[in-house]
Amino acid sequence: MTDAVEISVMIVDDHPMWRDGVARDLAGRGFAVVATAPDAPAAVRIATATRPRVVLMDLNLGDTSGVAAIAGILSALPETRVLVLSASGEHRDVLEAVKAGASGYLVKSASAAELEDAVRRTAAGAAVFTPGLAGLVLGEFRSADRRGDGAPKLTDRETDVLRLVAKGMTARQIAARLVLSHRTVESHVQSTLRKLQLHNRVELTRYAIERGLADPE
């Protein structure tokens, strides 16, 4: 597990007391809180300047959209991961956030310990959801797959590797899990990137989540 001290975090929320309280709590638990922002335009601008590893993002940002902020941040910083922390557990909000590129979704009733664990796992590459929401996301995107959308066909082994990449595992860890050589795993990763016209493991992880190939924890 990644040490908290190595994880830079930015917090985006339009309520100053909540925003500052979460920032103090995470800083007290050893995270490097590098910035905060009150709205979508500021979030994109400040994130681009500070390059946090994880952005903790509310969806309701007053007159601006958290979903728009997610898309803007990830367009500028594809290696950054966004974890939504919202008062809303509405299905539409969850799905829109994931479609925009969010790696996970927690409701604000989560405890401080749950939030700390979620930020750690998000930074490590996991898909993290409040219990009950993971099944919703998987169900939605599996239904989309059944409808068909012309996506390139992966081999069974490429799919196996993709699932483990989405869990944040390294090539050596995947090789050990699947009893393959490190070189073979890298070959499958590169082949999958070419087929899907993606550029890196972060984009692969997002693809896996959107297709219901990852298993959110």
CORNORCOR-V315210 format. One record per helix or strand of 3 or more residues. SS is the DSSP state (H for helix, E for strand). FROM is the first residue (numbers start at 1). LEN is the number of residues. Records with the same first field share a line. If there is no record, write none. Layout:
SS->FROM-LEN, FROM-LEN
This chain:
H->4-3, 16-13, 40-11, 66-11, 91-10, 112-12, 133-15, 156-11, 171-8, 182-15, 201-10
E->8-5, 32-6, 54-4, 81-6, 104-4
